[in-house]
Amino acid sequence: MNIALITARGGSKGLPRKNILPIVGVPLIGWTIKAAIEAESIDAVYVTTEDDEISKISIELGAQVIKRPLELSQDDTGSEPVICHAINFLKKHNVLPTTITLLQPTSPMRTSKHIDEAYSQYKKKSANCVLSVFEPEHTPAKAYKLNDDGTIEGLLFEGAPYTRRQDLPTTFQPNGAIYIFSSAAFMSKKLIPRTKVYPYVMNKESSIDIDTMDDLIKAELYLKRISND
Protein backbone atom coordinates (compact mmCIF):
# COMPACT_ATOMS: atom_id res chain seq x y z
CA MET A 1 0.00 0.00 0.00
CA ASN A 2 1.42 3.36 -1.07
CA ILE A 3 0.22 6.21 1.11
CA ALA A 4 0.56 9.85 0.08
CA LEU A 5 1.42 11.88 3.16
CA ILE A 6 1.02 15.65 2.88
CA THR A 7 2.59 17.68 5.68
CA ALA A 8 0.66 20.90 6.21
CA ARG A 9 1.20 22.92 9.35
CA GLY A 10 -0.95 25.98 10.02
CA GLY A 11 1.86 28.34 10.95
CA SER A 12 4.29 29.99 8.56
CA LYS A 13 6.58 32.92 9.28
CA GLY A 14 7.47 33.88 5.71
CA LEU A 15 3.96 33.77 4.24
CA PRO A 16 1.22 33.47 6.88
CA ARG A 17 -1.41 30.76 6.23
CA LYS A 18 0.35 29.94 2.97
CA ASN A 19 -0.92 26.36 2.74
CA ILE A 20 -4.47 27.55 2.18
CA LEU A 21 -3.87 30.77 0.27
CA PRO A 22 -5.70 30.74 -3.08
CA ILE A 23 -3.73 30.11 -6.25
CA VAL A 24 -5.82 30.26 -9.44
CA GLY A 25 -8.88 29.99 -7.20
CA VAL A 26 -7.73 26.82 -5.41
CA PRO A 27 -6.18 26.65 -1.92
CA LEU A 28 -2.46 25.98 -2.31
CA ILE A 29 -2.73 22.57 -0.61
CA GLY A 30 -5.47 21.66 -3.10
CA TRP A 31 -2.98 21.33 -5.95
CA THR A 32 -1.05 18.68 -4.04
CA ILE A 33 -4.17 16.82 -2.91
CA LYS A 34 -5.44 16.78 -6.51
CA ALA A 35 -2.11 15.46 -7.83
CA ALA A 36 -2.03 12.72 -5.18
CA ILE A 37 -5.64 11.63 -5.76
CA GLU A 38 -5.11 11.48 -9.53
CA ALA A 39 -1.83 9.51 -9.26
CA GLU A 40 -2.34 5.85 -10.18
CA SER A 41 0.47 4.81 -7.82
CA ILE A 42 -1.25 6.27 -4.73
CA ASP A 43 -3.73 4.16 -2.75
CA ALA A 44 -4.82 6.74 -0.16
CA VAL A 45 -4.13 10.40 0.59
CA TYR A 46 -3.57 11.72 4.11
CA VAL A 47 -2.86 15.24 5.33
CA THR A 48 -1.08 15.59 8.66
CA THR A 49 -1.91 18.91 10.34
CA GLU A 50 -2.73 20.51 13.67
CA ASP A 51 -4.88 23.17 11.98
CA ASP A 52 -8.70 22.92 11.94
CA GLU A 53 -9.12 25.03 8.79
CA ILE A 54 -6.54 23.00 6.87
CA SER A 55 -8.27 19.82 8.08
CA LYS A 56 -11.67 21.04 6.86
CA ILE A 57 -10.36 22.10 3.44
CA SER A 58 -8.40 18.85 3.02
CA ILE A 59 -11.44 16.70 3.76
CA GLU A 60 -13.57 18.76 1.36
CA LEU A 61 -10.95 18.18 -1.35
CA GLY A 62 -10.95 14.41 -0.83
CA ALA A 63 -8.08 13.74 1.56
CA GLN A 64 -8.16 12.08 4.96
CA VAL A 65 -6.66 13.86 7.96
CA ILE A 66 -4.21 12.84 10.66
CA LYS A 67 -4.54 15.17 13.63
CA ARG A 68 -1.02 16.26 14.51
CA PRO A 69 -0.13 17.25 18.09
CA LEU A 70 0.91 20.85 18.67
CA GLU A 71 4.38 19.83 19.83
CA LEU A 72 4.99 18.48 16.31
CA SER A 73 3.79 21.70 14.67
CA GLN A 74 6.43 24.19 15.75
CA ASP A 75 8.72 26.30 13.56
CA ASP A 76 11.68 24.08 14.40
CA THR A 77 9.89 20.73 13.97
CA GLY A 78 11.53 18.56 11.31
CA SER A 79 9.69 16.30 8.88
CA GLU A 80 10.87 13.01 10.34
CA PRO A 81 9.09 13.16 13.73
CA VAL A 82 5.92 14.12 11.83
CA ILE A 83 6.29 11.13 9.49
CA CYS A 84 6.90 8.81 12.46
CA HIS A 85 3.75 10.08 14.18
CA ALA A 86 1.72 9.61 10.98
CA ILE A 87 2.91 6.02 10.41
CA ASN A 88 2.12 5.10 14.03
CA PHE A 89 -1.32 6.73 13.68
CA LEU A 90 -2.05 4.75 10.52
CA LYS A 91 -0.97 1.46 12.12
CA LYS A 92 -3.26 2.11 15.11
CA HIS A 93 -6.10 2.47 12.62
CA ASN A 94 -5.17 -0.75 10.78
CA VAL A 95 -3.73 1.07 7.77
CA LEU A 96 -0.40 -0.63 6.99
CA PRO A 97 1.54 1.33 4.37
CA THR A 98 4.46 -0.41 2.72
CA THR A 99 5.49 2.82 0.99
CA ILE A 100 5.23 6.48 1.94
CA THR A 101 5.09 9.16 -0.74
CA LEU A 102 5.82 12.38 1.11
CA LEU A 103 4.47 15.49 -0.64
CA GLN A 104 4.87 19.05 0.58
CA PRO A 105 1.84 21.30 -0.06
CA THR A 106 4.03 24.17 -1.24
CA SER A 107 4.89 22.46 -4.56
CA PRO A 108 1.83 23.19 -6.72
CA MET A 109 3.58 22.39 -10.03
CA ARG A 110 4.14 18.77 -9.10
CA THR A 111 1.53 16.68 -10.92
CA SER A 112 0.18 13.13 -10.77
CA LYS A 113 2.46 12.33 -13.72
CA HIS A 114 5.50 13.37 -11.71
CA ILE A 115 4.39 11.23 -8.76
CA ASP A 116 3.76 8.17 -10.93
CA GLU A 117 7.07 8.54 -12.77
CA ALA A 118 8.96 8.86 -9.48
CA TYR A 119 7.19 5.81 -8.07
CA SER A 120 7.99 3.82 -11.22
CA GLN A 121 11.65 4.70 -10.72
CA TYR A 122 11.46 3.71 -7.05
CA LYS A 123 10.16 0.25 -8.02
CA LYS A 124 12.46 -0.23 -11.01
CA LYS A 125 15.61 0.65 -9.05
CA SER A 126 14.53 -1.21 -5.89
CA ALA A 127 15.52 2.06 -4.23
CA ASN A 128 15.57 2.85 -0.55
CA CYS A 129 14.41 6.32 -1.51
CA VAL A 130 13.60 8.37 -4.59
CA LEU A 131 13.49 12.14 -4.19
CA SER A 132 12.71 14.91 -6.63
CA VAL A 133 15.49 17.27 -7.67
CA PHE A 134 16.39 19.85 -10.29
CA GLU A 135 19.71 20.84 -11.80
CA PRO A 136 20.49 24.39 -10.63
CA GLU A 137 21.71 27.03 -13.05
CA HIS A 138 24.84 27.56 -10.94
CA THR A 139 26.36 24.27 -9.81
CA PRO A 140 27.06 23.97 -6.06
CA ALA A 141 30.14 21.94 -7.04
CA LYS A 142 31.87 25.32 -7.49
CA ALA A 143 30.91 26.52 -4.00
CA TYR A 144 33.37 27.49 -1.27
CA LYS A 145 33.16 26.57 2.40
CA LEU A 146 34.23 28.88 5.23
CA ASN A 147 36.96 27.52 7.50
CA ASP A 148 37.31 28.23 11.22
CA ASP A 149 40.31 30.48 10.53
CA GLY A 150 38.27 32.69 8.20
CA THR A 151 39.71 31.35 4.94
CA ILE A 152 37.64 29.71 2.21
CA GLU A 153 38.30 26.62 0.11
CA GLY A 154 36.46 24.52 -2.42
CA LEU A 155 33.50 22.70 -0.88
CA LEU A 156 33.84 19.61 -3.07
CA PHE A 157 37.63 19.66 -3.34
CA GLU A 158 40.32 22.33 -3.30
CA GLY A 159 40.38 23.00 -7.04
CA ALA A 160 36.64 22.66 -7.73
CA PRO A 161 35.84 26.41 -7.90
CA TYR A 162 38.52 26.80 -10.59
CA THR A 163 37.44 23.78 -12.65
CA ARG A 164 35.25 23.94 -15.77
CA ARG A 165 31.64 23.03 -15.01
CA GLN A 166 31.67 20.25 -17.61
CA ASP A 167 34.62 18.64 -15.80
CA LEU A 168 32.81 18.59 -12.46
CA PRO A 169 30.27 15.99 -11.25
CA THR A 170 26.63 16.66 -12.09
CA THR A 171 24.92 18.09 -9.03
CA PHE A 172 21.26 18.39 -8.11
CA GLN A 173 19.27 20.44 -5.65
CA PRO A 174 16.26 18.88 -3.90
CA ASN A 175 13.01 20.70 -4.62
CA GLY A 176 11.02 19.10 -1.78
CA ALA A 177 8.15 18.04 -4.05
CA ILE A 178 8.43 14.23 -3.77
CA TYR A 179 10.08 11.78 -1.39
CA ILE A 180 9.23 8.07 -1.81
CA PHE A 181 10.53 5.49 0.67
CA SER A 182 9.73 2.25 2.46
CA SER A 183 7.82 2.78 5.71
CA ALA A 184 9.70 -0.16 7.29
CA ALA A 185 13.07 1.31 6.28
CA PHE A 186 12.01 4.66 7.70
CA MET A 187 10.81 3.22 11.01
CA SER A 188 13.99 1.20 11.50
CA LYS A 189 15.94 4.42 12.15
CA LYS A 190 13.14 7.02 12.25
CA LEU A 191 14.90 8.67 9.30
CA ILE A 192 14.30 9.08 5.58
CA PRO A 193 16.80 6.60 4.05
CA ARG A 194 20.20 8.09 3.27
CA THR A 195 21.61 5.24 1.15
CA LYS A 196 20.60 3.84 -2.23
CA VAL A 197 18.83 7.13 -2.96
CA TYR A 198 17.95 7.89 -6.58
CA PRO A 199 17.00 11.27 -8.08
CA TYR A 200 13.79 11.98 -9.94
CA VAL A 201 14.75 14.99 -12.05
CA MET A 202 12.20 17.76 -12.59
CA ASN A 203 12.60 20.99 -14.51
CA LYS A 204 13.03 24.35 -12.83
CA GLU A 205 9.44 25.53 -13.48
CA SER A 206 7.95 22.37 -11.97
CA SER A 207 10.22 22.81 -8.94
CA ILE A 208 8.74 26.12 -7.73
CA ASP A 209 8.42 26.03 -3.93
CA ILE A 210 6.05 28.55 -2.37
CA ASP A 211 7.80 30.40 0.44
CA THR A 212 7.08 34.06 -0.36
CA MET A 213 4.36 36.12 -2.03
CA ASP A 214 6.64 36.46 -5.08
CA ASP A 215 6.76 32.65 -5.33
CA LEU A 216 2.97 32.53 -5.15
CA ILE A 217 2.57 35.13 -7.91
CA LYS A 218 5.12 33.35 -10.10
CA ALA A 219 3.35 30.01 -9.65
CA GLU A 220 -0.06 31.52 -10.39
CA LEU A 221 1.19 33.11 -13.62
CA TYR A 222 2.75 29.80 -14.68
CA LEU A 223 -0.39 27.78 -13.88
CA LYS A 224 -2.58 30.27 -15.76
CA ARG A 225 -0.25 30.07 -18.76
CA ILE A 226 -0.22 26.28 -18.98
CA SER A 227 -3.99 26.09 -18.50
CA ASN A 228 -4.43 28.38 -21.52
CA ASP A 229 -2.05 26.42 -23.75
MITISE-293868 format. One record per residue (C-alpha): chain; z, y, x negated; residue in one letter; residue number from 1. Coordinates in steps of 0.5 Angstrom, whole numbers, plus 500, padded with zeros to 3 digits. Layout:
N
> A, Z, Y, X, a, NUM $
...
This chain:
229
> A, 500, 500, 500, m, 1 $
> A, 498, 507, 497, n, 2 $
> A, 502, 512, 500, i, 3 $
> A, 500, 520, 499, a, 4 $
> A, 506, 524, 497, l, 5 $
> A, 506, 531, 498, i, 6 $
> A, 511, 535, 495, t, 7 $
> A, 512, 542, 499, a, 8 $
> A, 519, 546, 498, r, 9 $
> A, 520, 552, 502, g, 10 $
> A, 522, 557, 496, g, 11 $
> A, 517, 560, 491, s, 12 $
> A, 519, 566, 487, k, 13 $
> A, 511, 568, 485, g, 14 $
> A, 508, 568, 492, l, 15 $
> A, 514, 567, 498, p, 16 $
> A, 512, 562, 503, r, 17 $
> A, 506, 560, 499, k, 18 $
> A, 505, 553, 502, n, 19 $
> A, 504, 555, 509, i, 20 $
> A, 501, 562, 508, l, 21 $
> A, 494, 561, 511, p, 22 $
> A, 487, 560, 507, i, 23 $
> A, 481, 561, 512, v, 24 $
> A, 486, 560, 518, g, 25 $
> A, 489, 554, 515, v, 26 $
> A, 496, 553, 512, p, 27 $
> A, 495, 552, 505, l, 28 $
> A, 499, 545, 505, i, 29 $
> A, 494, 543, 511, g, 30 $
> A, 488, 543, 506, w, 31 $
> A, 492, 537, 502, t, 32 $
> A, 494, 534, 508, i, 33 $
> A, 487, 534, 511, k, 34 $
> A, 484, 531, 504, a, 35 $
> A, 490, 525, 504, a, 36 $
> A, 488, 523, 511, i, 37 $
> A, 481, 523, 510, e, 38 $
> A, 481, 519, 504, a, 39 $
> A, 480, 512, 505, e, 40 $
> A, 484, 510, 499, s, 41 $
> A, 491, 513, 502, i, 42 $
> A, 494, 508, 507, d, 43 $
> A, 500, 513, 510, a, 44 $
> A, 501, 521, 508, v, 45 $
> A, 508, 523, 507, y, 46 $
> A, 511, 530, 506, v, 47 $
> A, 517, 531, 502, t, 48 $
> A, 521, 538, 504, t, 49 $
> A, 527, 541, 505, e, 50 $
> A, 524, 546, 510, d, 51 $
> A, 524, 546, 517, d, 52 $
> A, 518, 550, 518, e, 53 $
> A, 514, 546, 513, i, 54 $
> A, 516, 540, 517, s, 55 $
> A, 514, 542, 523, k, 56 $
> A, 507, 544, 521, i, 57 $
> A, 506, 538, 517, s, 58 $
> A, 508, 533, 523, i, 59 $
> A, 503, 538, 527, e, 60 $
> A, 497, 536, 522, l, 61 $
> A, 498, 529, 522, g, 62 $
> A, 503, 527, 516, a, 63 $
> A, 510, 524, 516, q, 64 $
> A, 516, 528, 513, v, 65 $
> A, 521, 526, 508, i, 66 $
> A, 527, 530, 509, k, 67 $
> A, 529, 533, 502, r, 68 $
> A, 536, 535, 500, p, 69 $
> A, 537, 542, 498, l, 70 $
> A, 540, 540, 491, e, 71 $
> A, 533, 537, 490, l, 72 $
> A, 529, 543, 492, s, 73 $
> A, 532, 548, 487, q, 74 $
> A, 527, 553, 483, d, 75 $
> A, 529, 548, 477, d, 76 $
> A, 528, 541, 480, t, 77 $
> A, 523, 537, 477, g, 78 $
> A, 518, 533, 481, s, 79 $
> A, 521, 526, 478, e, 80 $
> A, 527, 526, 482, p, 81 $
> A, 524, 528, 488, v, 82 $
> A, 519, 522, 487, i, 83 $
> A, 525, 518, 486, c, 84 $
> A, 528, 520, 493, h, 85 $
> A, 522, 519, 497, a, 86 $
> A, 521, 512, 494, i, 87 $
> A, 528, 510, 496, n, 88 $
> A, 527, 513, 503, f, 89 $
> A, 521, 509, 504, l, 90 $
> A, 524, 503, 502, k, 91 $
> A, 530, 504, 507, k, 92 $
> A, 525, 505, 512, h, 93 $
> A, 522, 498, 510, n, 94 $
> A, 516, 502, 507, v, 95 $
> A, 514, 499, 501, l, 96 $
> A, 509, 503, 497, p, 97 $
> A, 505, 499, 491, t, 98 $
> A, 502, 506, 489, t, 99 $
> A, 504, 513, 490, i, 100 $
> A, 499, 518, 490, t, 101 $
> A, 502, 525, 488, l, 102 $
> A, 499, 531, 491, l, 103 $
> A, 501, 538, 490, q, 104 $
> A, 500, 543, 496, p, 105 $
> A, 498, 548, 492, t, 106 $
> A, 491, 545, 490, s, 107 $
> A, 487, 546, 496, p, 108 $
> A, 480, 545, 493, m, 109 $
> A, 482, 538, 492, r, 110 $
> A, 478, 533, 497, t, 111 $
> A, 478, 526, 500, s, 112 $
> A, 473, 525, 495, k, 113 $
> A, 477, 527, 489, h, 114 $
> A, 482, 522, 491, i, 115 $
> A, 478, 516, 492, d, 116 $
> A, 474, 517, 486, e, 117 $
> A, 481, 518, 482, a, 118 $
> A, 484, 512, 486, y, 119 $
> A, 478, 508, 484, s, 120 $
> A, 479, 509, 477, q, 121 $
> A, 486, 507, 477, y, 122 $
> A, 484, 500, 480, k, 123 $
> A, 478, 500, 475, k, 124 $
> A, 482, 501, 469, k, 125 $
> A, 488, 498, 471, s, 126 $
> A, 492, 504, 469, a, 127 $
> A, 499, 506, 469, n, 128 $
> A, 497, 513, 471, c, 129 $
> A, 491, 517, 473, v, 130 $
> A, 492, 524, 473, l, 131 $
> A, 487, 530, 475, s, 132 $
> A, 485, 535, 469, v, 133 $
> A, 479, 540, 467, f, 134 $
> A, 476, 542, 461, e, 135 $
> A, 479, 549, 459, p, 136 $
> A, 474, 554, 457, e, 137 $
> A, 478, 555, 450, h, 138 $
> A, 480, 549, 447, t, 139 $
> A, 488, 548, 446, p, 140 $
> A, 486, 544, 440, a, 141 $
> A, 485, 551, 436, k, 142 $
> A, 492, 553, 438, a, 143 $
> A, 497, 555, 433, y, 144 $
> A, 505, 553, 434, k, 145 $
> A, 510, 558, 432, l, 146 $
> A, 515, 555, 426, n, 147 $
> A, 522, 556, 425, d, 148 $
> A, 521, 561, 419, d, 149 $
> A, 516, 565, 423, g, 150 $
> A, 510, 563, 421, t, 151 $
> A, 504, 559, 425, i, 152 $
> A, 500, 553, 423, e, 153 $
> A, 495, 549, 427, g, 154 $
> A, 498, 545, 433, l, 155 $
> A, 494, 539, 432, l, 156 $
> A, 493, 539, 425, f, 157 $
> A, 493, 545, 419, e, 158 $
> A, 486, 546, 419, g, 159 $
> A, 485, 545, 427, a, 160 $
> A, 484, 553, 428, p, 161 $
> A, 479, 554, 423, y, 162 $
> A, 475, 548, 425, t, 163 $
> A, 468, 548, 429, r, 164 $
> A, 470, 546, 437, r, 165 $
> A, 465, 541, 437, q, 166 $
> A, 468, 537, 431, d, 167 $
> A, 475, 537, 434, l, 168 $
> A, 478, 532, 439, p, 169 $
> A, 476, 533, 447, t, 170 $
> A, 482, 536, 450, t, 171 $
> A, 484, 537, 457, f, 172 $
> A, 489, 541, 461, q, 173 $
> A, 492, 538, 467, p, 174 $
> A, 491, 541, 474, n, 175 $
> A, 496, 538, 478, g, 176 $
> A, 492, 536, 484, a, 177 $
> A, 492, 528, 483, i, 178 $
> A, 497, 524, 480, y, 179 $
> A, 496, 516, 482, i, 180 $
> A, 501, 511, 479, f, 181 $
> A, 505, 505, 481, s, 182 $
> A, 511, 506, 484, s, 183 $
> A, 515, 500, 481, a, 184 $
> A, 513, 503, 474, a, 185 $
> A, 515, 509, 476, f, 186 $
> A, 522, 506, 478, m, 187 $
> A, 523, 502, 472, s, 188 $
> A, 524, 509, 468, k, 189 $
> A, 524, 514, 474, k, 190 $
> A, 519, 517, 470, l, 191 $
> A, 511, 518, 471, i, 192 $
> A, 508, 513, 466, p, 193 $
> A, 507, 516, 460, r, 194 $
> A, 502, 510, 457, t, 195 $
> A, 496, 508, 459, k, 196 $
> A, 494, 514, 462, v, 197 $
> A, 487, 516, 464, y, 198 $
> A, 484, 523, 466, p, 199 $
> A, 480, 524, 472, y, 200 $
> A, 476, 530, 470, v, 201 $
> A, 475, 536, 476, m, 202 $
> A, 471, 542, 475, n, 203 $
> A, 474, 549, 474, k, 204 $
> A, 473, 551, 481, e, 205 $
> A, 476, 545, 484, s, 206 $
> A, 482, 546, 480, s, 207 $
> A, 485, 552, 483, i, 208 $
> A, 492, 552, 483, d, 209 $
> A, 495, 557, 488, i, 210 $
> A, 501, 561, 484, d, 211 $
> A, 499, 568, 486, t, 212 $
> A, 496, 572, 491, m, 213 $
> A, 490, 573, 487, d, 214 $
> A, 489, 565, 486, d, 215 $
> A, 490, 565, 494, l, 216 $
> A, 484, 570, 495, i, 217 $
> A, 480, 567, 490, k, 218 $
> A, 481, 560, 493, a, 219 $
> A, 479, 563, 500, e, 220 $
> A, 473, 566, 498, l, 221 $
> A, 471, 560, 495, y, 222 $
> A, 472, 556, 501, l, 223 $
> A, 468, 561, 505, k, 224 $
> A, 462, 560, 501, r, 225 $
> A, 462, 553, 500, i, 226 $
> A, 463, 552, 508, s, 227 $
> A, 457, 557, 509, n, 228 $
> A, 452, 553, 504, d, 229 $
